[in-house]
Amino acid sequence: MERKVTILITNNIYYKRLFPLYRGEWMIITSCGNSVSLAKAVARKLNVTYSPLTINYFPDHEVYIKFNTNLKNKTVVLVHSFQPHPQASLVRILFAAATAKDLGAKKIILVAPYLAYMRQDIRFKPGEAVSSRIMANLCNTFLDKIITIDPHLHRFHSLKSLFIIQAKALTANALLGEYIKKQFRKDAVIIGPDGESYQWAKSIAQKAKLPFTILEKKRYSSRRVAVKMKKTINITGKKLIIIDDVISTGHTIAEAAKLAKKAGAAKITAIAVHGLLVENAVRKLRKAGVTKIITTNTIENATNNIDVSSLLAKELKHEDK
Ligand code: R5P
């Protein structure tokens, strides 16, 4: 009876006029454990249902997944960042996607605010797995579309080189630029710690109307990097903003911060899209002289200060009913 009343109300023309964004239960948003707050925020912005997924582990650690709503002919959106736990994330995403298809979903979209495995994009040494390709092939098999934010595109120039399914790379550059514009005055300088950061350091600096320079980085291993200043720029007494797409172990930004301190920078802020912040990265950065660490909420952690939910909601709004 209660259900009938709800259907009657929500199908009512006046209800739809009062709530113009209400488009019925055509889309379900869920998460496979990570990014729950972000998934809920996106669902709220789109006025669609967030339906929690049950995820448990059997005593032998095999994963158990259960949808708790009817998926028939619906677009199912899995909002799930690959950090923390990239391996478990991949399995949960694939199991959830396969189950959604099995339960009759019309379309399965993965919104991976942070997409992992993108840095192992070639076989650096004989015998190595090319993780990006393997991850993309699995996604190609189980999903219909993938949406991500600032994926680490280095040797692959676009997601199209990896994915056969629809793949959309959004960028948080404008959000970072706006944040910097609000928080910093004209005496700040932006630094990109390596050649790869040129693209985003430049566009963010343009948006924030601040000067920028790029350092030269040599990576010896996952935990050892060295940076040097390619083009000398005066940073004495200036507020310095070091921008990168990813802060993982923190070594890259720590080395850049040490260099900046030596060159006389007054205050150092590290800003990144994805704060993986593994292996005591925060402590390492503070020790190197970074006073503030700012990241977006593509990965949930205490440094989240820039919200990407509107960016994602705006993109999902274009999905066909
Ligand atoms: C690499 O090219 C990326 O843009 C980042 O600079 C890198 O992933 C950061 O890693 P870490 O914090 O471990 O130095």
Residues whose N, C-alpha, C, O or C-beta is under 5 A from the ligand:
A	BS01	R5P	E196 S222 D244 D245 V246 I247 S248 T249 G250 H251 T252
